[in-house]
Amino acid sequence: MSPRTLAWLLPGLLGLLACGEPAQGESTGGSAGQGGAGQGGIAGAAGVTAGGQAGAPLDPCALWSAPEGDDLDERLPDLPIHLPGGPGSLHALRGACEQPQLLVLRVEPAWCAPCGARADQIEGLLAPLAGPHLRIETLLYAGPDNAPTSEADLLRWRQAHPSLPGGLLRPDGGDPERLVRGHGTLPLLYLVDARTMRISNVLTAPYERFLQEQVAASIAEVGGPELPLPPDQDTPLQDGRFDPFTWSLVQQMAAPWEPPPDPSNAHADNPAAAQLGALLFVDKSLAGSSGVACSTCHLPDRGFADDLPVSKGVNPGKIHTPTAMASLQRWFFWDGRADSLWAQALGPLENPDEMAGTRLEVAHRVKATYAATYESIFGPLPPLQEPGRFPAAGKPGDSAYEAMSPEDQQAVTRVFVNVGKAIAAYERTLKPAPTRLEAYAAGQLDALDPVEKDGLVAFFHSGCINCHHGPALSDGAFHNVLMPSHQGEGDRGRIDGLVAWQSSPFRKDGPFSDAPGQGVEAPAPAPGMLGQMKTPTLRGVARTGPWGHGGTFLTLDAVVKHYGQVLVQKEKPPGVVGERDAALGGFLGAHNKEMLAFLRVLGGE
């Protein structure tokens, strides 16, 4: 039967967790997993027809003709792809029938940083097997935001991974997630007879030696040479659990929290601006008489979230308060409708359900309370003391604001924007408290107990690391994980967030940016974005409940069960729109205890 690896783990760990995915030595499931030992393969196909029935021998030059259904069958689907010369399809990768050749098709998304790190190893691992009998291609099926792949995404991926062997391809329509659906762990490697497009094997995030063994076996199966493997070397395991590559990912999770530069905010790292921002963050009169401040919903002892299902400002909101520790993100709000931390800070000020203020009220408050500090950082304030020019309250759409001259509107909005930039400067100083994970990654191996260590293993094994990696423990991308909304009708998420971002005047490439030429490249809204929400950080996760963008999970244990068991069910929960992200896996309930224990470590317990 056709073997299949477990995610990111070592031979010694493969028996530790009995998960929902087949283990090494088990079938991949379905017809695609029936050719690994030659029973249905080309090399051992005498007496078997293309349809799997006894009959005449297979023609090794004929396209494998097993019928395609909803699930992957033994033939690689002929999905449309963009080839260097123009439109094509996966079957255009076929080789000549005179030359036995194995096609290794690597399938991965740009949002999966661990996949990219693994990509850097492929060339060295397969170099001993190289020759005309081996062809390697990579299909980058999604961009960094989990949108359809663009040519710019290919260029960035190639630049980030210059040693990636073979070609780099992108889908050109169709359903590229069909290649991922049902596997649950990335990256995926399809081993395919290039003459017939018959799938010989499917590997999920294989560890080094197993990858070499299976590629060599598949080369021989399609009629290529019997290739000797390099000598097997004992790999030292950190704490008896993690190989060097996996341990490096653990250390990256514990890396220092260092926000990237933000050229769109010239005062992003100005200590004076941060000090002013800290005052504005807690000022309950900043947005008029609402009595609501940023700190009303962002509580330090709750990981800068709160303990309510949805935010409660002037009125109850519709979505759970995300943490204010967001300085490592590319996009802001659950739906990504802002592309900078300062633009995000502006939204609640004028939102009628949050702070219900207006930019004129904000400007007058700055003039009355913070004038000297503000002017020392941002320059002179406009003459706000002239009521004929600057009414007490108003924002775009209000009659008082619309009656102002365009120049005065611009001046008030500039003050409003600078308030956001000061708050952003303060938020960039917010850093999560160290946890026992940092101590463990630094070599203090008794910092975690055995159950917590098993939870860390499960975190890698189930593919959580693909979306929750690095110091932010987030890929910054958008996924539909079938989490219900607060009100039950389903939150549209990213597909609407992009529309809102496109019309926003507060963009990195807009008139209020300090570097308008360095905007964020954003994809066009696409149907697959319906229901997608941004991956939250897991920093402080034990203190940021209730959980989910709708605040519908009252315990962290319920969240673990959702990811481990509910996601793998075919029924869509109520209060959900869109389709489940095909790349998400699950784990058996027997491992909920370990996963929960590790998440509590990330929460500072």
Secondary structure, DSSP 8 states (H G I E B T S, - for coil): ------SS--GGGTTT---SS--TTS--SSGGGS-TTSSSSSTT-TTB-TTSSBSS---TTS-------SS--SB----EEEETTEEEEGGGG---TTS--EEEEEEEETT-HHHHHHHHHHHHHHGGG-STTEEEEEEEEE-TTSS---HHHHHHHHHH-TT--SEEEEE-SS-GGGGTTTT-SS-EEEEEETTTTEEEEEEES--HHHHHHHHHHHHHHTT--------------BTTTB-HHHHHHHHHHTS-------TT-TTTT-HHHHHHHHHHHT-TTTTTTS---HHHH-BGGGTTB-SSSS-BSSSB-SS----S--TT-SSBTTTT-BSSHHHHHHHHHH-TTTT---HHHHHHHHHHHSHHHHHHHH-----TT-TTTS-SS--TTSHHHHTS-HHHHHHHHHHHHHHHHHHHHHHTT------HHHHHHTT-GGGS-HHHHHHHHHHHHTTHHHHS-TTTTS-S-EE------SSSS---THHHHHHHHHT-S-STTSTT-SSTTS--------GGGTT-EE----TTGGGS-SBSTT--B-SHHHHHHIIIIITTSSS--TT--S---TT-----GGGHHHHHHHHHHHTT-
